[in-house]
């Protein structure tokens, strides 16, 4: 069997791609699903700073029965308290648990009940 430079390059490219796909898949799973409300300035700024696997804008998709979140592994958001309580219930039904819940002052929007929160799969 003869080994040429071309066959070595092909084999190296194939092995490299086989290793890269699982690493990329793990990174995608660790990126959060980002939940925000485009009607709230602080929430939009929060979403802009997040690297997420996807996002849900509550202003356009709603929260009560209209949002289907699938089965995310990690979710983070900055929403009103009322939206947070509904989302928390939906996500807990899918096996996620709260890891962070912090009240955030709404200096730009004037909103009083904003919460920054995160949930992760058990």
C-alpha positions in Angstrom: 0.0 0.0 0.0 1.3 3.4 -1.0 0.7 6.4 1.1 0.7 9.7 -0.9 0.7 13.2 0.4 -2.9 13.6 -1.0 -4.2 10.5 0.9 -2.6 11.9 4.1 -4.3 15.2 3.6 -7.7 13.6 3.0 -7.3 11.4 6.1 -6.3 14.3 8.2 -9.2 16.4 7.0 -11.6 13.6 7.7 -10.3 12.9 11.2 -10.3 16.6 12.0 -13.9 17.0 11.0 -14.9 14.0 13.0 -13.4 15.5 16.1 -14.8 19.0 15.5 -18.4 18.0 15.1 -18.8 16.7 18.7 -17.0 19.7 20.2 -19.3 22.1 18.2 -22.3 20.1 19.3 -21.3 20.4 23.0 -20.7 24.1 22.6 -24.2 24.6 21.1 -25.8 22.7 24.0 -24.1 25.0 26.5 -25.4 28.2 24.9 -28.5 29.4 26.6 -31.9 30.1 25.1 -32.3 33.8 25.7 -35.7 35.2 26.7 -36.4 39.0 26.5 -39.1 41.6 25.9 -38.3 44.0 23.0 -40.7 46.5 24.7 -38.3 47.0 27.6 -35.0 48.8 27.0 -33.1 46.9 29.7 -34.3 43.5 28.4 -33.2 44.4 24.8 -29.8 45.5 26.1 -29.5 42.2 28.0 -30.4 40.1 25.0 -27.8 42.0 22.9 -25.0 41.0 25.3 -25.9 37.3 25.3 -24.5 34.6 23.1 -27.4 32.2 22.8 -28.5 29.2 20.8 -31.7 31.1 20.1 -34.0 33.7 21.5 -37.6 34.3 22.3 -39.0 37.9 22.2 -42.0 37.9 24.5 -43.4 41.0 22.9 -43.9 39.2 19.6 -44.6 35.7 20.7 -46.4 36.1 24.0 -45.9 34.0 27.1 -49.2 32.5 28.2 -49.6 29.3 26.2 -48.2 30.9 23.0 -44.5 30.2 23.7 -43.3 26.8 23.0 -39.8 26.4 24.5 -39.1 22.9 23.5 -36.6 21.1 25.6 -33.7 23.6 26.2 -30.8 22.6 28.5 -30.1 26.2 29.7 -32.4 29.3 29.6 -31.6 32.8 30.7 -33.7 36.0 30.5 -34.5 39.5 31.7 -38.3 39.9 31.9 -41.1 41.4 34.0 -41.9 39.5 37.2 -45.3 38.3 35.8 -43.6 36.8 32.7 -40.9 35.2 34.8 -43.4 33.4 37.0 -45.3 31.9 34.0 -42.1 30.9 32.2 -40.6 29.4 35.4 -43.7 27.2 35.6 -43.4 26.1 32.0 -39.7 25.4 32.2 -40.0 23.5 35.5 -42.5 21.2 33.8 -39.8 20.4 31.3 -37.3 19.5 34.1 -35.4 22.8 34.5 -34.5 24.3 37.8 -33.8 27.9 38.8 -30.1 28.8 39.2 -30.3 32.6 39.5 -33.1 35.1 40.2 -32.1 38.7 40.7 -34.2 41.9 40.7 -32.9 44.5 38.3 -33.7 48.2 38.5 -35.5 49.6 35.4 -33.7 52.9 35.2 -34.3 53.3 31.4 -37.8 51.9 31.1 -39.1 53.0 34.5 -40.3 49.5 35.2 -40.1 48.4 38.8 -40.4 44.6 38.6 -37.7 43.4 36.2 -35.9 40.1 37.0 -32.7 38.6 35.6 -33.0 34.8 35.8 -31.4 31.6 34.7 -32.5 28.0 34.6 -30.7 24.8 33.8 -31.8 21.2 33.1 -31.5 18.8 36.1 
